[in-house]
Amino acid sequence: MSFIDEMPFSLILIACLTLGLAPFAPPHIWEKLGMLASGTLVKPVDIFDLVLHGVPWLLLILKLTRLNRA
């Protein structure tokens, strides 16, 4: 967790706004989350895509949780 504590908040925010939302119309993460909810997320490339676009958001949630507990 010290790795997350040392990461600048601005870097995580930029990653969320660029990689986390790319492509911007519509955001890829919404499409993949919809596929996950409907049960059609079965191809390895789609799972990789969800992980790729979801990691910045998970880092942001972890960073905010760690900052809130401090």
N, C-alpha and C positions, 0 to 999 in steps of 0.2 A: 504494500500500500504506500510505501514511501515514494515509489516511482510516480504514483498519481499525485501525491502531495507536492512533489518537486516540479511537476508539469505546470507551465504558466496557464492560467485560466484563459487568457486571450488565444493561445494556441488551440486549446480544445474548442473554444467557441468558433474560431475560424474553420476548424475541421468540420464542425457540425453544419456550418452554413455553406460550405463548399462540397465536401465529399458526402456529408450526411444528407444533403438535399438534392444532389446532382442526379440526373438531369432535372432542371427546375420546373418543367411543365409536362406532366405532373411529376412531383418528387418520386423517385424510384422507391424510396423506403415505404411510401404509402401503398404502392402497387404490391410490393413483396409482403407487407403485413396483411394486405387483403388476401393474397394468395395463401398465406399461412392460416388465416382465419377460416377460409373456405376449404382448406385441405388440399389445395392444388399445388402446393410448394413441394414438389417431389424431385425435380431435376437437380443434380449437383450444382449446376451453374447458377440456378436460382437461389439455392441455399447459400452458396458462396457470396452471391450478390447481396443477400439479406445481411450476412455477417459483415461484409465490406462497408455497406452503408449504415449499419447499425452500431458498429464499434464506437464512432465518435459520440453518439448519443449516450451509450452506456458509460463512456468515460466522463461525459458531462454530468450524468446522474451520480456517479461515484464521487466526483470532485465536489459537487454541491452537497452531497451527504457528508463527506469528510469535513467540509468547511462549516457545515451547520452543527456538527458535533463538537467542534473545537471551541 
